[in-house]
Amino acid sequence: MKKESQLILVDSNVIPVVFLKVLEAKKLLSKGIAKNSSEACKIVDVSRSAFYKYKDSVFFYEDKYGAKTITLYLKLSDEPGVLSSVLSLLYRHNANVLTVNQNIPIDGAADATITIRIYEDKTDLSKMKSDFDELDGVVEFKRI
């Protein structure tokens, strides 16, 4: 009988180096630095067989150090540069934009949802909200 898979968290300082090399190779592939798995394996000095053996079993834990993924709802005026201003404000608040979805404007305003990743030690959500309230072209702002 096959044992059920279970996820565990382990400090990177105590795992075999091969796992860290596989993680680095995966990162090189996802960022387009390496064109294929062979190239990624050469760069990080891991065998292709080890890469393929572990690639679907090791991954980074993204929520370390207080990272949060949140979705924002905005109603934006149909004017040039409003969405760009919103994205600039998010940048100034150290938010990493993950997705942006803006609908076609109706009656001069468009609904938009933006999913961001923030780090609690770098982003003040109440300050971000007050900045959105003052931003020209933002009719409505709320966290979903």
N, C-alpha and C positions, 0 to 999 in steps of 0.2 A: 504494500500500500504506500502511495506517494505522500510524503509529508507536506502539509499545507505551508505555503510561503508566508513569511512574516517579516515585516519591516522593523529594523532596529536602528537606533542612532549610536554611532561610535565616534569618538574623537579621532580626527585624522592622524594624530601622533601615534596611535597604537595599531593602525591597520597596515597590512603589507603594502610596500611601495608600488606594486603592480596595480593596485586599485587606484592610487593617485595618478599614475601614468595613464590609465584608461580614462579617468575623468578629464585629464588635461587633453588627451587626444579627442575626446568627444567635444570639448570646448573649441578646439581648433577647427573641427569640422563645422560646428554650428555657426561660428563666426566667419567661415569662408577662408580662413588662413591656410588651411590644408584643403587641397582639391578632392582628396579621397582618403579612405582609411589607411591605405598603404603609406601615403605621404605623412599622415598624422602620426602613425606608428613610428616611422623613421625619426620624425622630429622629437618625439618624447622618449624614444629608445625603449619601445615595448614590442613584443612579438605580435604579429597579426592574430595568431591563434589565441593568445591571452586576451587581446582586445575583443575578439568576437565571443570568447567564453564569458567575459564579464560585462560587456557593454550594456546589456539590458538589466543588469543586476546592481550596478553601482550608479549613484547619482548624487548631486549636491543637494543638501537641505537648504532651501531658499529662505526660510523664515528666521534664520539666525540673526541675532542682534536686533530684534524688535522690528523686523520688516513686516509691513502689512500691505495687503492688496485691497484697495477700496475702489468703488465705482461712484462717479459723480454724475448727476443729472444737471444739465444747464439748458435754459431757453435763451437763445442768442438772437440779437437783432440781425436782420439780413442786410449787413453792411460790410464792405471790404475791410479785412484786417481783424475782425472781431475774434475769430477762431485762433488766429495767429497770436493775438494778445493773450488769450486764455492759455495757450501752450507756453508762451513766454513767462507768464505768471507761475505756472506749474514748475517750470525750470528754476525760477528764482527761489521757489520753496523746496528745492532738492527732490522733486517728485520725478520718478521714472515713468514716463507714459508707456503703457502697455497696449492699449487699444483706443481708437477714436472712431465714433460713429455719429455722423450728423445727417439728419433727415433733410429732405427738400423743404425750403421755407414755405410756410403757409401764413398768409396775412402779415407778412413782414417779419416773421420770427421762425427760427428753426430749433427743433429739439436736438440735443446732443448728449451722448453719454461718453464718458472718458474713464477708462480704468487705469489706475496708477498704482505704483508701488512706492510707499514712503517708509522712512525709517524714523521711529518715534523720537530718537535723539537729535534728528536733523530737521524735522518738520513740525511746525506749530499749526495744528488744524484750525484753531480759533482765529489765528492771524490770517491764515489762508482764506477762511470764510469772509472775514472783514475786507480783505483785499478784493475778493470777488464782488462783494457788495458795492465797492467803489469803482469797479472796472466798467468803462463805457461799453455799452452793447450787451452786457449781461443782464437780461431781464429777470431771470430766476436762477438760483443755485441751490442745490441740496445734495447731501450725501445719501446714496441709496443703501 
